[in-house]
C-alpha cells in the first residue's frame, strides 16, 4: 500500500474523498491523519470518530480504486489500463506505485483530471486524442 507523500496529496481531493463520506470508513481502510502526520488502518469502523475523520485523508487501495470504475471485471479492466498506459506512456511513467497509476487512471476516466505533479487539473487534451 502506497503511503508516500505523493499518494497522500493525490488522494486528498474532493473527487476521491467523497467516497469516504458516502460509504463511510470500513475495517481495513487506510487513512492519513493531517494533524498527527501519521497514517493508520481502521480496525473498528463503529468507533470511527476516534480516528478524527475530519482531519483524515482516506487512502484508497488499488481494489477500491478499481471498484469506482463502471467496468470492474478484472480482465477488461486490465486491458483498459494497459491501453491507457500505452497511449499515455510519458505521463503514466511518472507514477511510482500501482495505487498512483490506478488513481491517475480513475481521475482521468471519471473526472477528466490529470496530475500535474502537485495537484489535479482539468485535462485539456493531448496530441493523441485517443488517450
Chimera marker file (.cmm) of the C-alpha trace (Angstrom):
<marker_set name="trace">
<marker id="1" x="0.000" y="0.000" z="0.000" r="1" g="1" b="0" radius="0.5"/>
<marker id="2" x="1.374" y="3.377" z="-1.035" r="1" g="1" b="0" radius="0.5"/>
<marker id="3" x="1.697" y="5.734" z="1.945" r="1" g="1" b="0" radius="0.5"/>
<marker id="4" x="4.047" y="8.213" z="0.286" r="1" g="1" b="0" radius="0.5"/>
<marker id="5" x="3.613" y="11.968" z="0.450" r="1" g="1" b="0" radius="0.5"/>
<marker id="6" x="2.774" y="11.986" z="-3.266" r="1" g="1" b="0" radius="0.5"/>
<marker id="7" x="-0.045" y="9.445" z="-2.929" r="1" g="1" b="0" radius="0.5"/>
<marker id="8" x="-1.428" y="11.236" z="0.112" r="1" g="1" b="0" radius="0.5"/>
<marker id="9" x="-1.523" y="14.506" z="-1.881" r="1" g="1" b="0" radius="0.5"/>
<marker id="10" x="-3.063" y="12.747" z="-4.882" r="1" g="1" b="0" radius="0.5"/>
<marker id="11" x="-5.772" y="11.149" z="-2.706" r="1" g="1" b="0" radius="0.5"/>
<marker id="12" x="-6.589" y="14.350" z="-0.826" r="1" g="1" b="0" radius="0.5"/>
<marker id="13" x="-9.104" y="15.707" z="-3.331" r="1" g="1" b="0" radius="0.5"/>
<marker id="14" x="-12.852" y="16.149" z="-3.255" r="1" g="1" b="0" radius="0.5"/>
<marker id="15" x="-13.451" y="13.678" z="-6.082" r="1" g="1" b="0" radius="0.5"/>
<marker id="16" x="-11.869" y="10.810" z="-4.143" r="1" g="1" b="0" radius="0.5"/>
<marker id="17" x="-12.692" y="11.822" z="-0.585" r="1" g="1" b="0" radius="0.5"/>
<marker id="18" x="-16.421" y="11.958" z="-1.382" r="1" g="1" b="0" radius="0.5"/>
<marker id="19" x="-16.345" y="8.141" z="-1.349" r="1" g="1" b="0" radius="0.5"/>
<marker id="20" x="-15.178" y="8.234" z="2.283" r="1" g="1" b="0" radius="0.5"/>
<marker id="21" x="-18.194" y="10.390" z="3.121" r="1" g="1" b="0" radius="0.5"/>
<marker id="22" x="-20.704" y="8.411" z="1.020" r="1" g="1" b="0" radius="0.5"/>
<marker id="23" x="-19.623" y="4.923" z="2.050" r="1" g="1" b="0" radius="0.5"/>
<marker id="24" x="-18.061" y="5.574" z="5.428" r="1" g="1" b="0" radius="0.5"/>
<marker id="25" x="-14.828" y="4.016" z="6.536" r="1" g="1" b="0" radius="0.5"/>
<marker id="26" x="-14.672" y="0.269" z="6.963" r="1" g="1" b="0" radius="0.5"/>
<marker id="27" x="-12.360" y="-2.187" z="8.657" r="1" g="1" b="0" radius="0.5"/>
<marker id="28" x="-9.017" y="-2.228" z="6.848" r="1" g="1" b="0" radius="0.5"/>
<marker id="29" x="-9.250" y="1.228" z="5.264" r="1" g="1" b="0" radius="0.5"/>
<marker id="30" x="-6.029" y="3.221" z="5.193" r="1" g="1" b="0" radius="0.5"/>
<marker id="31" x="-6.118" y="6.807" z="6.413" r="1" g="1" b="0" radius="0.5"/>
<marker id="32" x="-3.629" y="9.636" z="6.835" r="1" g="1" b="0" radius="0.5"/>
<marker id="33" x="-4.155" y="11.988" z="9.772" r="1" g="1" b="0" radius="0.5"/>
<marker id="34" x="-3.249" y="15.528" z="8.709" r="1" g="1" b="0" radius="0.5"/>
<marker id="35" x="-2.914" y="16.640" z="12.341" r="1" g="1" b="0" radius="0.5"/>
<marker id="36" x="-0.631" y="13.906" z="13.684" r="1" g="1" b="0" radius="0.5"/>
<marker id="37" x="1.019" y="13.488" z="10.236" r="1" g="1" b="0" radius="0.5"/>
<marker id="38" x="0.776" y="9.717" z="10.517" r="1" g="1" b="0" radius="0.5"/>
<marker id="39" x="-1.099" y="7.001" z="8.663" r="1" g="1" b="0" radius="0.5"/>
<marker id="40" x="-3.201" y="4.261" z="10.171" r="1" g="1" b="0" radius="0.5"/>
<marker id="41" x="-5.603" y="1.440" z="9.436" r="1" g="1" b="0" radius="0.5"/>
<marker id="42" x="-9.243" y="1.428" z="10.537" r="1" g="1" b="0" radius="0.5"/>
<marker id="43" x="-9.818" y="-1.501" z="12.873" r="1" g="1" b="0" radius="0.5"/>
<marker id="44" x="-13.214" y="-0.597" z="14.312" r="1" g="1" b="0" radius="0.5"/>
<marker id="45" x="-15.376" y="1.452" z="11.974" r="1" g="1" b="0" radius="0.5"/>
<marker id="46" x="-18.055" y="1.797" z="14.681" r="1" g="1" b="0" radius="0.5"/>
<marker id="47" x="-15.593" y="3.982" z="16.574" r="1" g="1" b="0" radius="0.5"/>
<marker id="48" x="-14.575" y="5.981" z="13.535" r="1" g="1" b="0" radius="0.5"/>
<marker id="49" x="-14.821" y="9.315" z="15.341" r="1" g="1" b="0" radius="0.5"/>
<marker id="50" x="-11.767" y="8.391" z="17.372" r="1" g="1" b="0" radius="0.5"/>
<marker id="51" x="-9.844" y="8.404" z="14.110" r="1" g="1" b="0" radius="0.5"/>
<marker id="52" x="-10.625" y="12.104" z="13.676" r="1" g="1" b="0" radius="0.5"/>
<marker id="53" x="-12.323" y="11.739" z="10.295" r="1" g="1" b="0" radius="0.5"/>
<marker id="54" x="-12.377" y="15.466" z="9.645" r="1" g="1" b="0" radius="0.5"/>
<marker id="55" x="-8.603" y="15.523" z="9.919" r="1" g="1" b="0" radius="0.5"/>
<marker id="56" x="-8.068" y="12.380" z="7.883" r="1" g="1" b="0" radius="0.5"/>
<marker id="57" x="-7.406" y="11.690" z="4.241" r="1" g="1" b="0" radius="0.5"/>
<marker id="58" x="-8.689" y="8.328" z="3.055" r="1" g="1" b="0" radius="0.5"/>
<marker id="59" x="-6.052" y="6.432" z="1.066" r="1" g="1" b="0" radius="0.5"/>
<marker id="60" x="-7.897" y="4.127" z="-1.331" r="1" g="1" b="0" radius="0.5"/>
<marker id="61" x="-6.377" y="0.757" z="-2.086" r="1" g="1" b="0" radius="0.5"/>
<marker id="62" x="-5.932" y="-0.473" z="-5.629" r="1" g="1" b="0" radius="0.5"/>
<marker id="63" x="-9.047" y="-2.639" z="-5.364" r="1" g="1" b="0" radius="0.5"/>
<marker id="64" x="-11.110" y="0.282" z="-4.018" r="1" g="1" b="0" radius="0.5"/>
<marker id="65" x="-9.980" y="2.423" z="-6.950" r="1" g="1" b="0" radius="0.5"/>
<marker id="66" x="-10.938" y="-0.324" z="-9.388" r="1" g="1" b="0" radius="0.5"/>
<marker id="67" x="-14.389" y="-0.589" z="-7.795" r="1" g="1" b="0" radius="0.5"/>
<marker id="68" x="-15.018" y="3.087" z="-8.604" r="1" g="1" b="0" radius="0.5"/>
<marker id="69" x="-14.973" y="2.311" z="-12.312" r="1" g="1" b="0" radius="0.5"/>
<marker id="70" x="-18.033" y="1.100" z="-14.192" r="1" g="1" b="0" radius="0.5"/>
<marker id="71" x="-16.163" y="-1.886" z="-15.609" r="1" g="1" b="0" radius="0.5"/>
<marker id="72" x="-14.902" y="-3.859" z="-12.653" r="1" g="1" b="0" radius="0.5"/>
<marker id="73" x="-14.317" y="-7.293" z="-14.162" r="1" g="1" b="0" radius="0.5"/>
<marker id="74" x="-10.550" y="-7.914" z="-13.863" r="1" g="1" b="0" radius="0.5"/>
<marker id="75" x="-9.631" y="-8.794" z="-17.439" r="1" g="1" b="0" radius="0.5"/>
<marker id="76" x="-11.367" y="-5.951" z="-19.335" r="1" g="1" b="0" radius="0.5"/>
<marker id="77" x="-10.209" y="-3.529" z="-16.644" r="1" g="1" b="0" radius="0.5"/>
<marker id="78" x="-6.603" y="-4.698" z="-17.017" r="1" g="1" b="0" radius="0.5"/>
<marker id="79" x="-6.835" y="-4.241" z="-20.788" r="1" g="1" b="0" radius="0.5"/>
<marker id="80" x="-8.252" y="-0.714" z="-20.345" r="1" g="1" b="0" radius="0.5"/>
<marker id="81" x="-5.390" y="0.238" z="-18.020" r="1" g="1" b="0" radius="0.5"/>
<marker id="82" x="-2.797" y="-1.310" z="-20.341" r="1" g="1" b="0" radius="0.5"/>
<marker id="83" x="-4.180" y="0.590" z="-23.335" r="1" g="1" b="0" radius="0.5"/>
<marker id="84" x="-4.305" y="3.837" z="-21.361" r="1" g="1" b="0" radius="0.5"/>
<marker id="85" x="-0.696" y="3.379" z="-20.185" r="1" g="1" b="0" radius="0.5"/>
<marker id="86" x="0.492" y="2.661" z="-23.731" r="1" g="1" b="0" radius="0.5"/>
<marker id="87" x="-1.276" y="5.746" z="-25.080" r="1" g="1" b="0" radius="0.5"/>
<marker id="88" x="-0.010" y="7.928" z="-22.218" r="1" g="1" b="0" radius="0.5"/>
<marker id="89" x="3.379" y="6.377" z="-21.580" r="1" g="1" b="0" radius="0.5"/>
<marker id="90" x="5.261" y="9.576" z="-20.679" r="1" g="1" b="0" radius="0.5"/>
<marker id="91" x="2.514" y="10.634" z="-18.270" r="1" g="1" b="0" radius="0.5"/>
<marker id="92" x="1.993" y="7.165" z="-16.763" r="1" g="1" b="0" radius="0.5"/>
<marker id="93" x="5.741" y="6.630" z="-16.355" r="1" g="1" b="0" radius="0.5"/>
<marker id="94" x="5.851" y="9.410" z="-13.744" r="1" g="1" b="0" radius="0.5"/>
<marker id="95" x="3.926" y="7.344" z="-11.194" r="1" g="1" b="0" radius="0.5"/>
<marker id="96" x="5.898" y="5.233" z="-8.740" r="1" g="1" b="0" radius="0.5"/>
<marker id="97" x="3.245" y="2.820" z="-7.443" r="1" g="1" b="0" radius="0.5"/>
<marker id="98" x="0.263" y="0.917" z="-8.735" r="1" g="1" b="0" radius="0.5"/>
<marker id="99" x="-2.003" y="2.962" z="-6.445" r="1" g="1" b="0" radius="0.5"/>
<marker id="100" x="-0.735" y="6.197" z="-8.017" r="1" g="1" b="0" radius="0.5"/>
<marker id="101" x="-1.185" y="4.767" z="-11.501" r="1" g="1" b="0" radius="0.5"/>
<marker id="102" x="-4.706" y="3.498" z="-10.814" r="1" g="1" b="0" radius="0.5"/>
<marker id="103" x="-5.679" y="6.767" z="-9.129" r="1" g="1" b="0" radius="0.5"/>
<marker id="104" x="-4.496" y="8.712" z="-12.181" r="1" g="1" b="0" radius="0.5"/>
<marker id="105" x="-6.478" y="6.339" z="-14.431" r="1" g="1" b="0" radius="0.5"/>
<marker id="106" x="-9.610" y="6.730" z="-12.275" r="1" g="1" b="0" radius="0.5"/>
<marker id="107" x="-9.336" y="10.525" z="-12.146" r="1" g="1" b="0" radius="0.5"/>
<marker id="108" x="-8.873" y="10.755" z="-15.920" r="1" g="1" b="0" radius="0.5"/>
<marker id="109" x="-11.682" y="8.280" z="-16.611" r="1" g="1" b="0" radius="0.5"/>
<marker id="110" x="-14.269" y="9.679" z="-14.182" r="1" g="1" b="0" radius="0.5"/>
<marker id="111" x="-13.332" y="13.326" z="-13.726" r="1" g="1" b="0" radius="0.5"/>
<marker id="112" x="-11.253" y="14.258" z="-16.784" r="1" g="1" b="0" radius="0.5"/>
<marker id="113" x="-8.453" y="15.414" z="-14.496" r="1" g="1" b="0" radius="0.5"/>
<marker id="114" x="-4.716" y="14.773" z="-14.647" r="1" g="1" b="0" radius="0.5"/>
<marker id="115" x="-1.994" y="15.079" z="-12.013" r="1" g="1" b="0" radius="0.5"/>
<marker id="116" x="0.467" y="17.889" z="-12.717" r="1" g="1" b="0" radius="0.5"/>
<marker id="117" x="2.912" y="16.744" z="-10.037" r="1" g="1" b="0" radius="0.5"/>
<marker id="118" x="1.312" y="18.883" z="-7.370" r="1" g="1" b="0" radius="0.5"/>
<marker id="119" x="-2.464" y="18.937" z="-7.920" r="1" g="1" b="0" radius="0.5"/>
<marker id="120" x="-5.279" y="17.652" z="-10.131" r="1" g="1" b="0" radius="0.5"/>
<marker id="121" x="-6.013" y="19.888" z="-13.111" r="1" g="1" b="0" radius="0.5"/>
<marker id="122" x="-8.686" y="19.674" z="-15.762" r="1" g="1" b="0" radius="0.5"/>
<marker id="123" x="-7.484" y="17.710" z="-18.762" r="1" g="1" b="0" radius="0.5"/>
<marker id="124" x="-7.064" y="19.935" z="-21.807" r="1" g="1" b="0" radius="0.5"/>
<marker id="125" x="-6.292" y="17.160" z="-24.271" r="1" g="1" b="0" radius="0.5"/>
<marker id="126" x="-3.070" y="15.709" z="-25.550" r="1" g="1" b="0" radius="0.5"/>
<marker id="127" x="-1.639" y="15.461" z="-29.033" r="1" g="1" b="0" radius="0.5"/>
<marker id="128" x="-3.017" y="11.939" z="-29.445" r="1" g="1" b="0" radius="0.5"/>
<marker id="129" x="-6.721" y="12.363" z="-28.696" r="1" g="1" b="0" radius="0.5"/>
<marker id="130" x="-7.228" y="8.604" z="-28.159" r="1" g="1" b="0" radius="0.5"/>
<marker id="131" x="-5.898" y="8.971" z="-24.637" r="1" g="1" b="0" radius="0.5"/>
<link id1="1" id2="2" r="1" g="1" b="0" radius="0.2"/>
<link id1="2" id2="3" r="1" g="1" b="0" radius="0.2"/>
<link id1="3" id2="4" r="1" g="1" b="0" radius="0.2"/>
<link id1="4" id2="5" r="1" g="1" b="0" radius="0.2"/>
<link id1="5" id2="6" r="1" g="1" b="0" radius="0.2"/>
<link id1="6" id2="7" r="1" g="1" b="0" radius="0.2"/>
<link id1="7" id2="8" r="1" g="1" b="0" radius="0.2"/>
<link id1="8" id2="9" r="1" g="1" b="0" radius="0.2"/>
<link id1="9" id2="10" r="1" g="1" b="0" radius="0.2"/>
<link id1="10" id2="11" r="1" g="1" b="0" radius="0.2"/>
<link id1="11" id2="12" r="1" g="1" b="0" radius="0.2"/>
<link id1="12" id2="13" r="1" g="1" b="0" radius="0.2"/>
<link id1="13" id2="14" r="1" g="1" b="0" radius="0.2"/>
<link id1="14" id2="15" r="1" g="1" b="0" radius="0.2"/>
<link id1="15" id2="16" r="1" g="1" b="0" radius="0.2"/>
<link id1="16" id2="17" r="1" g="1" b="0" radius="0.2"/>
<link id1="17" id2="18" r="1" g="1" b="0" radius="0.2"/>
<link id1="18" id2="19" r="1" g="1" b="0" radius="0.2"/>
<link id1="19" id2="20" r="1" g="1" b="0" radius="0.2"/>
<link id1="20" id2="21" r="1" g="1" b="0" radius="0.2"/>
<link id1="21" id2="22" r="1" g="1" b="0" radius="0.2"/>
<link id1="22" id2="23" r="1" g="1" b="0" radius="0.2"/>
<link id1="23" id2="24" r="1" g="1" b="0" radius="0.2"/>
<link id1="24" id2="25" r="1" g="1" b="0" radius="0.2"/>
<link id1="25" id2="26" r="1" g="1" b="0" radius="0.2"/>
<link id1="26" id2="27" r="1" g="1" b="0" radius="0.2"/>
<link id1="27" id2="28" r="1" g="1" b="0" radius="0.2"/>
<link id1="28" id2="29" r="1" g="1" b="0" radius="0.2"/>
<link id1="29" id2="30" r="1" g="1" b="0" radius="0.2"/>
<link id1="30" id2="31" r="1" g="1" b="0" radius="0.2"/>
<link id1="31" id2="32" r="1" g="1" b="0" radius="0.2"/>
<link id1="32" id2="33" r="1" g="1" b="0" radius="0.2"/>
<link id1="33" id2="34" r="1" g="1" b="0" radius="0.2"/>
<link id1="34" id2="35" r="1" g="1" b="0" radius="0.2"/>
<link id1="35" id2="36" r="1" g="1" b="0" radius="0.2"/>
<link id1="36" id2="37" r="1" g="1" b="0" radius="0.2"/>
<link id1="37" id2="38" r="1" g="1" b="0" radius="0.2"/>
<link id1="38" id2="39" r="1" g="1" b="0" radius="0.2"/>
<link id1="39" id2="40" r="1" g="1" b="0" radius="0.2"/>
<link id1="40" id2="41" r="1" g="1" b="0" radius="0.2"/>
<link id1="41" id2="42" r="1" g="1" b="0" radius="0.2"/>
<link id1="42" id2="43" r="1" g="1" b="0" radius="0.2"/>
<link id1="43" id2="44" r="1" g="1" b="0" radius="0.2"/>
<link id1="44" id2="45" r="1" g="1" b="0" radius="0.2"/>
<link id1="45" id2="46" r="1" g="1" b="0" radius="0.2"/>
<link id1="46" id2="47" r="1" g="1" b="0" radius="0.2"/>
<link id1="47" id2="48" r="1" g="1" b="0" radius="0.2"/>
<link id1="48" id2="49" r="1" g="1" b="0" radius="0.2"/>
<link id1="49" id2="50" r="1" g="1" b="0" radius="0.2"/>
<link id1="50" id2="51" r="1" g="1" b="0" radius="0.2"/>
<link id1="51" id2="52" r="1" g="1" b="0" radius="0.2"/>
<link id1="52" id2="53" r="1" g="1" b="0" radius="0.2"/>
<link id1="53" id2="54" r="1" g="1" b="0" radius="0.2"/>
<link id1="54" id2="55" r="1" g="1" b="0" radius="0.2"/>
<link id1="55" id2="56" r="1" g="1" b="0" radius="0.2"/>
<link id1="56" id2="57" r="1" g="1" b="0" radius="0.2"/>
<link id1="57" id2="58" r="1" g="1" b="0" radius="0.2"/>
<link id1="58" id2="59" r="1" g="1" b="0" radius="0.2"/>
<link id1="59" id2="60" r="1" g="1" b="0" radius="0.2"/>
<link id1="60" id2="61" r="1" g="1" b="0" radius="0.2"/>
<link id1="61" id2="62" r="1" g="1" b="0" radius="0.2"/>
<link id1="62" id2="63" r="1" g="1" b="0" radius="0.2"/>
<link id1="63" id2="64" r="1" g="1" b="0" radius="0.2"/>
<link id1="64" id2="65" r="1" g="1" b="0" radius="0.2"/>
<link id1="65" id2="66" r="1" g="1" b="0" radius="0.2"/>
<link id1="66" id2="67" r="1" g="1" b="0" radius="0.2"/>
<link id1="67" id2="68" r="1" g="1" b="0" radius="0.2"/>
<link id1="68" id2="69" r="1" g="1" b="0" radius="0.2"/>
<link id1="69" id2="70" r="1" g="1" b="0" radius="0.2"/>
<link id1="70" id2="71" r="1" g="1" b="0" radius="0.2"/>
<link id1="71" id2="72" r="1" g="1" b="0" radius="0.2"/>
<link id1="72" id2="73" r="1" g="1" b="0" radius="0.2"/>
<link id1="73" id2="74" r="1" g="1" b="0" radius="0.2"/>
<link id1="74" id2="75" r="1" g="1" b="0" radius="0.2"/>
<link id1="75" id2="76" r="1" g="1" b="0" radius="0.2"/>
<link id1="76" id2="77" r="1" g="1" b="0" radius="0.2"/>
<link id1="77" id2="78" r="1" g="1" b="0" radius="0.2"/>
<link id1="78" id2="79" r="1" g="1" b="0" radius="0.2"/>
<link id1="79" id2="80" r="1" g="1" b="0" radius="0.2"/>
<link id1="80" id2="81" r="1" g="1" b="0" radius="0.2"/>
<link id1="81" id2="82" r="1" g="1" b="0" radius="0.2"/>
<link id1="82" id2="83" r="1" g="1" b="0" radius="0.2"/>
<link id1="83" id2="84" r="1" g="1" b="0" radius="0.2"/>
<link id1="84" id2="85" r="1" g="1" b="0" radius="0.2"/>
<link id1="85" id2="86" r="1" g="1" b="0" radius="0.2"/>
<link id1="86" id2="87" r="1" g="1" b="0" radius="0.2"/>
<link id1="87" id2="88" r="1" g="1" b="0" radius="0.2"/>
<link id1="88" id2="89" r="1" g="1" b="0" radius="0.2"/>
<link id1="89" id2="90" r="1" g="1" b="0" radius="0.2"/>
<link id1="90" id2="91" r="1" g="1" b="0" radius="0.2"/>
<link id1="91" id2="92" r="1" g="1" b="0" radius="0.2"/>
<link id1="92" id2="93" r="1" g="1" b="0" radius="0.2"/>
<link id1="93" id2="94" r="1" g="1" b="0" radius="0.2"/>
<link id1="94" id2="95" r="1" g="1" b="0" radius="0.2"/>
<link id1="95" id2="96" r="1" g="1" b="0" radius="0.2"/>
<link id1="96" id2="97" r="1" g="1" b="0" radius="0.2"/>
<link id1="97" id2="98" r="1" g="1" b="0" radius="0.2"/>
<link id1="98" id2="99" r="1" g="1" b="0" radius="0.2"/>
<link id1="99" id2="100" r="1" g="1" b="0" radius="0.2"/>
<link id1="100" id2="101" r="1" g="1" b="0" radius="0.2"/>
<link id1="101" id2="102" r="1" g="1" b="0" radius="0.2"/>
<link id1="102" id2="103" r="1" g="1" b="0" radius="0.2"/>
<link id1="103" id2="104" r="1" g="1" b="0" radius="0.2"/>
<link id1="104" id2="105" r="1" g="1" b="0" radius="0.2"/>
<link id1="105" id2="106" r="1" g="1" b="0" radius="0.2"/>
<link id1="106" id2="107" r="1" g="1" b="0" radius="0.2"/>
<link id1="107" id2="108" r="1" g="1" b="0" radius="0.2"/>
<link id1="108" id2="109" r="1" g="1" b="0" radius="0.2"/>
<link id1="109" id2="110" r="1" g="1" b="0" radius="0.2"/>
<link id1="110" id2="111" r="1" g="1" b="0" radius="0.2"/>
<link id1="111" id2="112" r="1" g="1" b="0" radius="0.2"/>
<link id1="112" id2="113" r="1" g="1" b="0" radius="0.2"/>
<link id1="113" id2="114" r="1" g="1" b="0" radius="0.2"/>
<link id1="114" id2="115" r="1" g="1" b="0" radius="0.2"/>
<link id1="115" id2="116" r="1" g="1" b="0" radius="0.2"/>
<link id1="116" id2="117" r="1" g="1" b="0" radius="0.2"/>
<link id1="117" id2="118" r="1" g="1" b="0" radius="0.2"/>
<link id1="118" id2="119" r="1" g="1" b="0" radius="0.2"/>
<link id1="119" id2="120" r="1" g="1" b="0" radius="0.2"/>
<link id1="120" id2="121" r="1" g="1" b="0" radius="0.2"/>
<link id1="121" id2="122" r="1" g="1" b="0" radius="0.2"/>
<link id1="122" id2="123" r="1" g="1" b="0" radius="0.2"/>
<link id1="123" id2="124" r="1" g="1" b="0" radius="0.2"/>
<link id1="124" id2="125" r="1" g="1" b="0" radius="0.2"/>
<link id1="125" id2="126" r="1" g="1" b="0" radius="0.2"/>
<link id1="126" id2="127" r="1" g="1" b="0" radius="0.2"/>
<link id1="127" id2="128" r="1" g="1" b="0" radius="0.2"/>
<link id1="128" id2="129" r="1" g="1" b="0" radius="0.2"/>
<link id1="129" id2="130" r="1" g="1" b="0" radius="0.2"/>
<link id1="130" id2="131" r="1" g="1" b="0" radius="0.2"/>
</marker_set>
